[in-house]
Amino acid sequence: MAPPERAAPAPALYRTMLVPAFMAIITGAYAKRNFSVRTLVIVGAADPSGTLQGMGHHPGRGRNITTETLPGAGHFVDHRPGQTAARALRFFEEEHGRTTARG
């Protein structure tokens, strides 16, 4: 993020997208919503906010959400691109197998 052309958009992204989404998550705005699309959430094992991964999961809710911890990763799991990509590919392969089996 050191080059100015990469760093300049970051504050706007955080202010307009990430902070409001995070606040909605921690205040429970999504707690009563079901995800219709299977979703993979990858959380770095060394990410202090990783302990928040269990928030909002209630019985009967979030059954389409899979949360996994990525060993050796912090907040930015893209710092472990090989591990992140491998897990994402497995997830998509598993989902493709489910879709194919259903017809």
Buried (B, 14 or more C-beta within 10 A) or exposed (E): EEEEEEEEEEEEEEEEEEEEEEEEBEEEEBBEEEEEEBEBEBBBEEBEEBEEBEEBEEEEBBEEBBBBBBEEBBEEBEEBEEBBEEBEEEBEEEBEEEEEEEE
